[in-house]
């Protein structure tokens, strides 16, 4: 089976210039990674729900966490977990959703 490919990019990120992406394995789970321009430092990780212990509740509002200079927002839609990460604060990440 392939990497997650049936996902929706948040609307504000649909107009930002893409830098690239890749398919990678994390803890033996397939992850799709999309990177936006180096100037912006935004990333979207897409993974099957089963890969994340205690994933966000399907349909719930995004959960925000800060890790040093990086802030993340994570949410679940169906069988897919999304994680947006950016160098910046929660207000910046909220603007990307």
Biopython code that builds the backbone (N, CA, C, O; Angstrom):
import numpy as np
from Bio.PDB.StructureBuilder import StructureBuilder

atoms = [
    (1, "UNK", "N", (0.837, -1.173, 0.000)),
    (1, "UNK", "CA", (0.000, 0.000, 0.000)),
    (1, "UNK", "C", (0.884, 1.238, 0.000)),
    (1, "UNK", "O", (1.979, 1.224, 0.563)),
    (2, "UNK", "N", (0.410, 2.311, -0.631)),
    (2, "UNK", "CA", (1.217, 3.508, -0.782)),
    (2, "UNK", "C", (1.139, 4.464, 0.389)),
    (2, "UNK", "O", (0.504, 4.193, 1.408)),
    (3, "UNK", "N", (1.790, 5.561, 0.213)),
    (3, "UNK", "CA", (1.803, 6.610, 1.227)),
    (3, "UNK", "C", (0.492, 7.384, 1.173)),
    (3, "UNK", "O", (-0.200, 7.363, 0.155)),
    (4, "UNK", "N", (0.145, 8.073, 2.272)),
    (4, "UNK", "CA", (-1.090, 8.862, 2.267)),
    (4, "UNK", "C", (-1.090, 9.858, 1.104)),
    (4, "UNK", "O", (-0.161, 10.649, 0.948)),
    (5, "UNK", "N", (-2.142, 9.803, 0.300)),
    (5, "UNK", "CA", (-2.232, 10.712, -0.842)),
    (5, "UNK", "C", (-3.620, 11.325, -0.984)),
    (5, "UNK", "O", (-3.809, 12.235, -1.792)),
    (6, "UNK", "N", (-4.580, 10.850, -0.225)),
    (6, "UNK", "CA", (-5.934, 11.378, -0.283)),
    (6, "UNK", "C", (-6.125, 12.341, 0.890)),
    (6, "UNK", "O", (-6.805, 12.021, 1.864)),
    (7, "UNK", "N", (-5.515, 13.520, 0.782)),
    (7, "UNK", "CA", (-5.556, 14.494, 1.862)),
    (7, "UNK", "C", (-5.913, 15.861, 1.306)),
    (7, "UNK", "O", (-5.860, 16.100, 0.099)),
    (8, "UNK", "N", (-6.278, 16.753, 2.220)),
    (8, "UNK", "CA", (-6.668, 18.108, 1.849)),
    (8, "UNK", "C", (-5.700, 19.084, 2.502)),
    (8, "UNK", "O", (-5.521, 19.069, 3.720)),
    (9, "UNK", "N", (-5.085, 19.920, 1.700)),
    (9, "UNK", "CA", (-4.185, 20.957, 2.206)),
    (9, "UNK", "C", (-5.041, 22.113, 2.712)),
    (9, "UNK", "O", (-5.951, 22.547, 2.006)),
    (10, "UNK", "N", (-4.775, 22.628, 3.923)),
    (10, "UNK", "CA", (-5.555, 23.758, 4.417)),
    (10, "UNK", "C", (-5.571, 24.912, 3.406)),
    (10, "UNK", "O", (-4.558, 25.220, 2.778)),
    (11, "UNK", "N", (-6.735, 25.536, 3.266)),
    (11, "UNK", "CA", (-6.938, 26.562, 2.242)),
    (11, "UNK", "C", (-5.869, 27.662, 2.248)),
    (11, "UNK", "O", (-5.383, 28.008, 1.172)),
    (12, "UNK", "N", (-5.474, 28.232, 3.398)),
    (12, "UNK", "CA", (-4.452, 29.292, 3.356)),
    (12, "UNK", "C", (-3.112, 28.831, 2.770)),
    (12, "UNK", "O", (-2.362, 29.647, 2.234)),
    (13, "UNK", "N", (-2.811, 27.549, 2.867)),
    (13, "UNK", "CA", (-1.541, 27.047, 2.336)),
    (13, "UNK", "C", (-1.622, 26.700, 0.854)),
    (13, "UNK", "O", (-0.594, 26.473, 0.217)),
    (14, "UNK", "N", (-2.827, 26.656, 0.299)),
    (14, "UNK", "CA", (-2.978, 26.289, -1.104)),
    (14, "UNK", "C", (-2.396, 27.324, -2.053)),
    (14, "UNK", "O", (-2.158, 27.020, -3.221)),
    (15, "UNK", "N", (-2.163, 28.536, -1.577)),
    (15, "UNK", "CA", (-1.625, 29.591, -2.447)),
    (15, "UNK", "C", (-0.158, 29.903, -2.160)),
    (15, "UNK", "O", (0.432, 30.752, -2.828)),
    (16, "UNK", "N", (0.438, 29.226, -1.175)),
    (16, "UNK", "CA", (1.841, 29.463, -0.834)),
    (16, "UNK", "C", (2.729, 28.615, -1.747)),
    (16, "UNK", "O", (2.426, 27.452, -2.012)),
    (17, "UNK", "N", (3.816, 29.203, -2.219)),
    (17, "UNK", "CA", (4.735, 28.504, -3.125)),
    (17, "UNK", "C", (5.330, 27.259, -2.465)),
    (17, "UNK", "O", (5.892, 27.330, -1.372)),
    (18, "UNK", "N", (5.198, 26.125, -3.143)),
    (18, "UNK", "CA", (5.746, 24.864, -2.633)),
    (18, "UNK", "C", (7.246, 24.787, -2.859)),
    (18, "UNK", "O", (7.764, 25.263, -3.869)),
    (19, "UNK", "N", (7.929, 24.182, -1.905)),
    (19, "UNK", "CA", (9.353, 23.904, -2.038)),
    (19, "UNK", "C", (9.545, 22.464, -2.500)),
    (19, "UNK", "O", (10.415, 22.176, -3.322)),
    (20, "UNK", "N", (8.720, 21.561, -1.961)),
    (20, "UNK", "CA", (8.854, 20.155, -2.337)),
    (20, "UNK", "C", (8.110, 19.269, -1.368)),
    (20, "UNK", "O", (7.241, 19.726, -0.626)),
    (21, "UNK", "N", (8.454, 18.019, -1.382)),
    (21, "UNK", "CA", (7.821, 17.061, -0.491)),
    (21, "UNK", "C", (8.522, 15.728, -0.581)),
    (21, "UNK", "O", (9.431, 15.536, -1.389)),
    (22, "UNK", "N", (8.090, 14.820, 0.253)),
    (22, "UNK", "CA", (8.698, 13.497, 0.211)),
    (22, "UNK", "C", (7.776, 12.503, 0.901)),
    (22, "UNK", "O", (6.830, 12.876, 1.593)),
    (23, "UNK", "N", (8.072, 11.265, 0.697)),
    (23, "UNK", "CA", (7.415, 10.163, 1.387)),
    (23, "UNK", "C", (8.470, 9.549, 2.295)),
    (23, "UNK", "O", (9.569, 9.222, 1.846)),
    (24, "UNK", "N", (8.140, 9.396, 3.555)),
    (24, "UNK", "CA", (9.124, 8.874, 4.488)),
    (24, "UNK", "C", (8.476, 7.892, 5.436)),
    (24, "UNK", "O", (7.250, 7.789, 5.495)),
    (25, "UNK", "N", (9.284, 7.182, 6.168)),
    (25, "UNK", "CA", (8.784, 6.253, 7.182)),
    (25, "UNK", "C", (9.180, 6.783, 8.551)),
    (25, "UNK", "O", (10.314, 7.208, 8.775)),
    (26, "UNK", "N", (8.206, 6.746, 9.462)),
    (26, "UNK", "CA", (8.405, 7.184, 10.837)),
    (26, "UNK", "C", (7.846, 6.093, 11.735)),
    (26, "UNK", "O", (6.652, 5.797, 11.689)),
    (27, "UNK", "N", (8.694, 5.503, 12.542)),
    (27, "UNK", "CA", (8.296, 4.387, 13.404)),
    (27, "UNK", "C", (7.561, 3.311, 12.603)),
    (27, "UNK", "O", (6.564, 2.746, 13.051)),
    (28, "UNK", "N", (8.079, 3.052, 11.418)),
    (28, "UNK", "CA", (7.569, 2.038, 10.493)),
    (28, "UNK", "C", (6.173, 2.370, 9.931)),
    (28, "UNK", "O", (5.462, 1.477, 9.471)),
    (29, "UNK", "N", (5.788, 3.643, 9.970)),
    (29, "UNK", "CA", (4.530, 4.101, 9.376)),
    (29, "UNK", "C", (4.849, 5.059, 8.237)),
    (29, "UNK", "O", (5.812, 5.823, 8.305)),
    (30, "UNK", "N", (4.043, 5.012, 7.204)),
    (30, "UNK", "CA", (4.257, 5.860, 6.031)),
    (30, "UNK", "C", (3.692, 7.259, 6.282)),
    (30, "UNK", "O", (2.556, 7.423, 6.726)),
    (31, "UNK", "N", (4.520, 8.257, 5.984)),
    (31, "UNK", "CA", (4.168, 9.651, 6.201)),
    (31, "UNK", "C", (4.402, 10.423, 4.907)),
    (31, "UNK", "O", (5.433, 10.256, 4.256)),
    (32, "UNK", "N", (3.445, 11.264, 4.542)),
    (32, "UNK", "CA", (3.629, 12.188, 3.434)),
    (32, "UNK", "C", (4.000, 13.533, 4.042)),
    (32, "UNK", "O", (3.361, 13.990, 4.989)),
    (33, "UNK", "N", (5.033, 14.165, 3.497)),
    (33, "UNK", "CA", (5.511, 15.455, 3.985)),
    (33, "UNK", "C", (5.518, 16.446, 2.837)),
    (33, "UNK", "O", (6.078, 16.181, 1.773)),
    (34, "UNK", "N", (4.883, 17.600, 3.065)),
    (34, "UNK", "CA", (4.891, 18.686, 2.088)),
    (34, "UNK", "C", (5.623, 19.861, 2.718)),
    (34, "UNK", "O", (5.369, 20.216, 3.869)),
    (35, "UNK", "N", (6.531, 20.460, 1.962)),
    (35, "UNK", "CA", (7.320, 21.591, 2.445)),
    (35, "UNK", "C", (7.019, 22.825, 1.613)),
    (35, "UNK", "O", (6.996, 22.776, 0.383)),
    (36, "UNK", "N", (6.788, 23.934, 2.310)),
    (36, "UNK", "CA", (6.592, 25.184, 1.595)),
    (36, "UNK", "C", (7.899, 25.947, 1.560)),
    (36, "UNK", "O", (8.817, 25.648, 2.323)),
    (37, "UNK", "N", (7.987, 26.903, 0.703)),
    (37, "UNK", "CA", (9.192, 27.678, 0.437)),
    (37, "UNK", "C", (10.056, 27.861, 1.681)),
    (37, "UNK", "O", (9.547, 28.095, 2.777)),
    (38, "UNK", "N", (11.338, 27.754, 1.499)),
    (38, "UNK", "CA", (12.296, 27.906, 2.596)),
    (38, "UNK", "C", (12.054, 29.218, 3.336)),
    (38, "UNK", "O", (12.239, 29.297, 4.551)),
    (39, "UNK", "N", (11.652, 30.216, 2.619)),
    (39, "UNK", "CA", (11.391, 31.518, 3.226)),
    (39, "UNK", "C", (10.321, 31.422, 4.308)),
    (39, "UNK", "O", (10.402, 32.115, 5.322)),
    (40, "UNK", "N", (9.308, 30.560, 4.100)),
    (40, "UNK", "CA", (8.191, 30.466, 5.029)),
    (40, "UNK", "C", (8.416, 29.467, 6.167)),
    (40, "UNK", "O", (7.941, 29.688, 7.280)),
    (41, "UNK", "N", (9.124, 28.387, 5.906)),
    (41, "UNK", "CA", (9.350, 27.352, 6.913)),
    (41, "UNK", "C", (8.051, 26.750, 7.451)),
    (41, "UNK", "O", (7.814, 26.740, 8.659)),
    (42, "UNK", "N", (7.204, 26.244, 6.530)),
    (42, "UNK", "CA", (5.969, 25.575, 6.884)),
    (42, "UNK", "C", (6.045, 24.141, 6.386)),
    (42, "UNK", "O", (6.584, 23.872, 5.313)),
    (43, "UNK", "N", (5.494, 23.211, 7.185)),
    (43, "UNK", "CA", (5.477, 21.804, 6.795)),
    (43, "UNK", "C", (4.116, 21.206, 7.112)),
    (43, "UNK", "O", (3.469, 21.593, 8.085)),
    (44, "UNK", "N", (3.690, 20.267, 6.291)),
    (44, "UNK", "CA", (2.467, 19.509, 6.541)),
    (44, "UNK", "C", (2.835, 18.031, 6.526)),
    (44, "UNK", "O", (3.368, 17.524, 5.539)),
    (45, "UNK", "N", (2.547, 17.347, 7.626)),
    (45, "UNK", "CA", (2.747, 15.906, 7.742)),
    (45, "UNK", "C", (1.378, 15.251, 7.687)),
    (45, "UNK", "O", (0.442, 15.707, 8.344)),
    (46, "UNK", "N", (1.256, 14.186, 6.909)),
    (46, "UNK", "CA", (-0.002, 13.456, 6.769)),
    (46, "UNK", "C", (0.303, 11.986, 7.052)),
    (46, "UNK", "O", (1.205, 11.406, 6.447)),
    (47, "UNK", "N", (-0.450, 11.389, 7.973)),
    (47, "UNK", "CA", (-0.183, 10.013, 8.378)),
    (47, "UNK", "C", (-1.505, 9.332, 8.737)),
    (47, "UNK", "O", (-2.465, 9.991, 9.136)),
    (48, "UNK", "N", (-1.540, 8.018, 8.592)),
    (48, "UNK", "CA", (-2.722, 7.265, 8.998)),
    (48, "UNK", "C", (-2.911, 7.367, 10.511)),
    (48, "UNK", "O", (-1.948, 7.412, 11.276)),
    (49, "UNK", "N", (-4.147, 7.402, 10.908)),
    (49, "UNK", "CA", (-4.502, 7.548, 12.317)),
    (49, "UNK", "C", (-3.836, 6.487, 13.200)),
    (49, "UNK", "O", (-3.434, 6.782, 14.326)),
    (50, "UNK", "N", (-3.720, 5.272, 12.701)),
    (50, "UNK", "CA", (-3.142, 4.180, 13.502)),
    (50, "UNK", "C", (-1.677, 4.412, 13.859)),
    (50, "UNK", "O", (-1.153, 3.743, 14.750)),
    (51, "UNK", "N", (-1.008, 5.341, 13.188)),
    (51, "UNK", "CA", (0.406, 5.614, 13.451)),
    (51, "UNK", "C", (0.625, 6.484, 14.684)),
    (51, "UNK", "O", (1.730, 6.541, 15.223)),
    (52, "UNK", "N", (-0.429, 7.158, 15.125)),
    (52, "UNK", "CA", (-0.301, 8.125, 16.218)),
    (52, "UNK", "C", (-0.963, 7.586, 17.479)),
    (52, "UNK", "O", (-2.161, 7.305, 17.484)),
    (53, "UNK", "N", (-0.180, 7.441, 18.553)),
    (53, "UNK", "CA", (-0.820, 7.024, 19.799)),
    (53, "UNK", "C", (-1.693, 8.171, 20.315)),
    (53, "UNK", "O", (-1.238, 9.312, 20.383)),
    (54, "UNK", "N", (-2.917, 7.878, 20.672)),
    (54, "UNK", "CA", (-3.853, 8.867, 21.190)),
    (54, "UNK", "C", (-3.990, 10.074, 20.252)),
    (54, "UNK", "O", (-3.720, 11.207, 20.651)),
    (55, "UNK", "N", (-4.413, 9.823, 18.995)),
    (55, "UNK", "CA", (-4.549, 10.925, 18.035)),
    (55, "UNK", "C", (-5.691, 11.858, 18.432)),
    (55, "UNK", "O", (-6.557, 11.480, 19.220)),
    (56, "UNK", "N", (-5.694, 13.081, 17.885)),
    (56, "UNK", "CA", (-6.813, 13.981, 18.156)),
    (56, "UNK", "C", (-8.132, 13.324, 17.733)),
    (56, "UNK", "O", (-8.159, 12.521, 16.800)),
    (57, "UNK", "N", (-9.207, 13.664, 18.414)),
    (57, "UNK", "CA", (-10.531, 13.140, 18.091)),
    (57, "UNK", "C", (-10.939, 13.607, 16.705)),
    (57, "UNK", "O", (-10.739, 14.767, 16.346)),
    (58, "UNK", "N", (-11.509, 12.702, 15.934)),
    (58, "UNK", "CA", (-11.967, 13.033, 14.580)),
    (58, "UNK", "C", (-12.954, 14.186, 14.643)),
    (58, "UNK", "O", (-13.935, 14.132, 15.384)),
    (59, "UNK", "N", (-12.695, 15.223, 13.867)),
    (59, "UNK", "CA", (-13.584, 16.368, 13.791)),
    (59, "UNK", "C", (-13.387, 17.414, 14.869)),
    (59, "UNK", "O", (-14.025, 18.466, 14.823)),
    (60, "UNK", "N", (-12.513, 17.153, 15.847)),
    (60, "UNK", "CA", (-12.268, 18.121, 16.922)),
    (60, "UNK", "C", (-11.399, 19.268, 16.394)),
    (60, "UNK", "O", (-10.750, 19.144, 15.355)),
    (61, "UNK", "N", (-11.399, 20.362, 17.115)),
    (61, "UNK", "CA", (-10.544, 21.493, 16.750)),
    (61, "UNK", "C", (-9.072, 21.090, 16.846)),
    (61, "UNK", "O", (-8.723, 20.204, 17.626)),
    (62, "UNK", "N", (-8.212, 21.732, 16.061)),
    (62, "UNK", "CA", (-6.781, 21.406, 16.116)),
    (62, "UNK", "C", (-6.203, 21.609, 17.519)),
    (62, "UNK", "O", (-6.620, 22.493, 18.268)),
    (63, "UNK", "N", (-5.233, 20.760, 17.841)),
    (63, "UNK", "CA", (-4.493, 20.862, 19.099)),
    (63, "UNK", "C", (-3.157, 21.534, 18.798)),
    (63, "UNK", "O", (-2.463, 21.132, 17.865)),
    (64, "UNK", "N", (-2.793, 22.542, 19.569)),
    (64, "UNK", "CA", (-1.558, 23.297, 19.347)),
    (64, "UNK", "C", (-0.534, 22.952, 20.406)),
    (64, "UNK", "O", (-0.859, 22.798, 21.583)),
    (65, "UNK", "N", (0.729, 22.830, 19.962)),
    (65, "UNK", "CA", (1.842, 22.568, 20.885)),
    (65, "UNK", "C", (3.045, 23.355, 20.405)),
    (65, "UNK", "O", (3.201, 23.612, 19.212)),
    (66, "UNK", "N", (3.884, 23.731, 21.340)),
    (66, "UNK", "CA", (5.105, 24.481, 21.026)),
    (66, "UNK", "C", (6.306, 23.621, 21.387)),
    (66, "UNK", "O", (6.347, 23.025, 22.463)),
    (67, "UNK", "N", (7.292, 23.557, 20.481)),
    (67, "UNK", "CA", (8.533, 22.816, 20.684)),
    (67, "UNK", "C", (9.669, 23.765, 20.313)),
    (67, "UNK", "O", (10.059, 23.829, 19.147)),
    (68, "UNK", "N", (10.195, 24.489, 21.266)),
    (68, "UNK", "CA", (11.228, 25.474, 20.957)),
    (68, "UNK", "C", (10.665, 26.556, 20.060)),
    (68, "UNK", "O", (9.702, 27.225, 20.434)),
    (69, "UNK", "N", (11.246, 26.744, 18.880)),
    (69, "UNK", "CA", (10.794, 27.767, 17.934)),
    (69, "UNK", "C", (9.671, 27.282, 17.027)),
    (69, "UNK", "O", (9.100, 28.070, 16.273)),
    (70, "UNK", "N", (9.347, 25.992, 17.091)),
    (70, "UNK", "CA", (8.338, 25.410, 16.202)),
    (70, "UNK", "C", (7.019, 25.215, 16.938)),
    (70, "UNK", "O", (6.985, 24.705, 18.058)),
    (71, "UNK", "N", (5.934, 25.631, 16.290)),
    (71, "UNK", "CA", (4.582, 25.411, 16.804)),
    (71, "UNK", "C", (3.876, 24.466, 15.849)),
    (71, "UNK", "O", (4.019, 24.575, 14.631)),
    (72, "UNK", "N", (3.114, 23.541, 16.410)),
    (72, "UNK", "CA", (2.368, 22.580, 15.591)),
    (72, "UNK", "C", (0.872, 22.680, 15.878)),
    (72, "UNK", "O", (0.447, 23.094, 16.957)),
    (73, "UNK", "N", (0.103, 22.292, 14.890)),
    (73, "UNK", "CA", (-1.337, 22.102, 15.041)),
    (73, "UNK", "C", (-1.624, 20.712, 14.487)),
    (73, "UNK", "O", (-1.182, 20.376, 13.388)),
    (74, "UNK", "N", (-2.358, 19.912, 15.237)),
    (74, "UNK", "CA", (-2.686, 18.562, 14.764)),
    (74, "UNK", "C", (-4.183, 18.330, 14.891)),
    (74, "UNK", "O", (-4.832, 18.807, 15.822)),
    (75, "UNK", "N", (-4.709, 17.588, 13.931)),
    (75, "UNK", "CA", (-6.125, 17.249, 13.928)),
    (75, "UNK", "C", (-6.318, 15.962, 13.136)),
    (75, "UNK", "O", (-5.440, 15.531, 12.388)),
    (76, "UNK", "N", (-7.495, 15.360, 13.322)),
    (76, "UNK", "CA", (-7.841, 14.124, 12.637)),
    (76, "UNK", "C", (-9.076, 14.351, 11.779)),
    (76, "UNK", "O", (-10.047, 14.974, 12.208)),
    (77, "UNK", "N", (-9.016, 13.836, 10.569)),
    (77, "UNK", "CA", (-10.164, 13.841, 9.667)),
    (77, "UNK", "C", (-10.298, 12.429, 9.124)),
    (77, "UNK", "O", (-9.503, 11.998, 8.289)),
    (78, "UNK", "N", (-11.316, 11.706, 9.604)),
    (78, "UNK", "CA", (-11.480, 10.320, 9.192)),
    (78, "UNK", "C", (-10.329, 9.475, 9.687)),
    (78, "UNK", "O", (-10.059, 9.431, 10.887)),
    (79, "UNK", "N", (-9.647, 8.805, 8.774)),
    (79, "UNK", "CA", (-8.535, 7.917, 9.118)),
    (79, "UNK", "C", (-7.180, 8.614, 8.952)),
    (79, "UNK", "O", (-6.141, 7.954, 8.940)),
    (80, "UNK", "N", (-7.190, 9.936, 8.827)),
    (80, "UNK", "CA", (-5.963, 10.668, 8.555)),
    (80, "UNK", "C", (-5.679, 11.688, 9.644)),
    (80, "UNK", "O", (-6.569, 12.428, 10.065)),
    (81, "UNK", "N", (-4.428, 11.720, 10.099)),
    (81, "UNK", "CA", (-3.980, 12.737, 11.046)),
    (81, "UNK", "C", (-3.117, 13.731, 10.280)),
    (81, "UNK", "O", (-2.236, 13.351, 9.510)),
    (82, "UNK", "N", (-3.386, 14.999, 10.507)),
    (82, "UNK", "CA", (-2.641, 16.090, 9.892)),
    (82, "UNK", "C", (-1.855, 16.813, 10.972)),
    (82, "UNK", "O", (-2.351, 17.017, 12.080)),
    (83, "UNK", "N", (-0.625, 17.199, 10.648)),
    (83, "UNK", "CA", (0.178, 18.022, 11.541)),
    (83, "UNK", "C", (0.803, 19.127, 10.701)),
    (83, "UNK", "O", (1.595, 18.868, 9.794)),
    (84, "UNK", "N", (0.432, 20.364, 11.021)),
    (84, "UNK", "CA", (1.071, 21.518, 10.393)),
    (84, "UNK", "C", (2.101, 22.027, 11.382)),
    (84, "UNK", "O", (1.804, 22.184, 12.566)),
    (85, "UNK", "N", (3.301, 22.285, 10.908)),
    (85, "UNK", "CA", (4.370, 22.809, 11.753)),
    (85, "UNK", "C", (4.940, 24.058, 11.090)),
    (85, "UNK", "O", (5.040, 24.141, 9.866)),
    (86, "UNK", "N", (5.308, 25.021, 11.920)),
    (86, "UNK", "CA", (5.894, 26.256, 11.399)),
    (86, "UNK", "C", (6.827, 26.849, 12.435)),
    (86, "UNK", "O", (6.632, 26.673, 13.638)),
    (87, "UNK", "N", (7.834, 27.547, 11.963)),
    (87, "UNK", "CA", (8.680, 28.315, 12.867)),
    (87, "UNK", "C", (7.912, 29.590, 13.169)),
    (87, "UNK", "O", (7.762, 30.462, 12.314)),
    (88, "UNK", "N", (7.431, 29.681, 14.392)),
    (88, "UNK", "CA", (6.626, 30.820, 14.797)),
    (88, "UNK", "C", (5.705, 30.447, 15.934)),
    (88, "UNK", "O", (5.806, 29.363, 16.508)),
    (89, "UNK", "N", (4.804, 31.359, 16.254)),
    (89, "UNK", "CA", (3.910, 31.163, 17.393)),
    (89, "UNK", "C", (2.555, 30.586, 16.962)),
    (89, "UNK", "O", (2.315, 30.343, 15.779)),
    (90, "UNK", "N", (1.682, 30.376, 17.943)),
    (90, "UNK", "CA", (0.384, 29.772, 17.657)),
    (90, "UNK", "C", (-0.445, 30.646, 16.708)),
    (90, "UNK", "O", (-1.172, 30.126, 15.861)),
    (91, "UNK", "N", (-0.339, 31.947, 16.848)),
    (91, "UNK", "CA", (-1.101, 32.851, 15.966)),
    (91, "UNK", "C", (-0.722, 32.623, 14.507)),
    (91, "UNK", "O", (-1.593, 32.615, 13.636)),
    (92, "UNK", "N", (0.570, 32.438, 14.232)),
    (92, "UNK", "CA", (1.009, 32.158, 12.853)),
    (92, "UNK", "C", (0.415, 30.844, 12.379)),
    (92, "UNK", "O", (-0.136, 30.778, 11.280)),
    (93, "UNK", "N", (0.516, 29.797, 13.188)),
    (93, "UNK", "CA", (0.006, 28.486, 12.770)),
    (93, "UNK", "C", (-1.499, 28.537, 12.555)),
    (93, "UNK", "O", (-2.001, 27.945, 11.600)),
    (94, "UNK", "N", (-2.222, 29.226, 13.413)),
    (94, "UNK", "CA", (-3.677, 29.374, 13.212)),
    (94, "UNK", "C", (-3.981, 30.019, 11.873)),
    (94, "UNK", "O", (-4.966, 29.667, 11.225)),
    (95, "UNK", "N", (-3.148, 30.960, 11.452)),
    (95, "UNK", "CA", (-3.377, 31.639, 10.171)),
    (95, "UNK", "C", (-3.170, 30.711, 8.972)),
    (95, "UNK", "O", (-3.620, 31.020, 7.868)),
    (96, "UNK", "N", (-2.496, 29.579, 9.177)),
    (96, "UNK", "CA", (-2.233, 28.621, 8.104)),
    (96, "UNK", "C", (-3.362, 27.614, 7.947)),
    (96, "UNK", "O", (-3.382, 26.849, 6.983)),
    (97, "UNK", "N", (-4.283, 27.609, 8.868)),
    (97, "UNK", "CA", (-5.362, 26.639, 8.856)),
    (97, "UNK", "C", (-6.596, 27.239, 8.226)),
    (97, "UNK", "O", (-7.624, 26.571, 8.122)),
]
sb = StructureBuilder()
sb.init_structure("model")
sb.init_model(0)
sb.init_chain("A")
sb.init_seg("    ")
for serial, (resi, resn, name, xyz) in enumerate(atoms, 1):
    if name == "N":
        sb.init_residue(resn, " ", resi, " ")
    sb.init_atom(name, np.array(xyz, "f"), 0.0, 1.0, " ", f" {name:<3s}", serial, name[0])
structure = sb.get_structure()
